[in-house]
Amino acid sequence: MYPAELVKPMRDDLASAGFEELYTAEAVESAIGKKGTTLVVVNSVCGCAAANARPAAKMSLMNDNKPDHTVTVFAGVDTEAVNAARNLMIPFPPSSPSMALFKDGELVHMIERHHIEGRPAEIIAENLTEAYNEFC
């Protein structure tokens, strides 16, 4: 478990871009179960979250087509919420950071940590916008 003061700026990075922070399993299930599309970002303290994942998630929202809902859970902090989100991302193994796009509660696109590490935010954002153009 990371101290709240350590993760606050990392949380605020996505929250300031309009991502709703989820803290419980019920909140995750409710958010992902909504009609329409929902982007879930599993946030993390790692460097690839700071340099690649969070900037990519924010950049992707500049696309004309975008998810109806954007939410985030924080790995290593929001254990209950993260576990609930990861259960809905099966068959993909747990990874953080990661991003998943759901449509009407069904997983339609997944970006795992190994798709994030070492890749520029622009490429990750492009991957997301292609998914938005197909599903949103």
Secondary structure, DSSP 8 states (H G I E B T S, - for coil): ---HHHHHHHHHHHHTTT-EE--SHHHHHHHHTSSSEEEEEEE-SSHHIIIIIHHHHHHHTTSSS--SEEEEEETTT-HHHHHHHHHHTTTS---SSEEEEEETTEEEEEE-HHHHTTS-HHHHHHHHHHHHHHH-
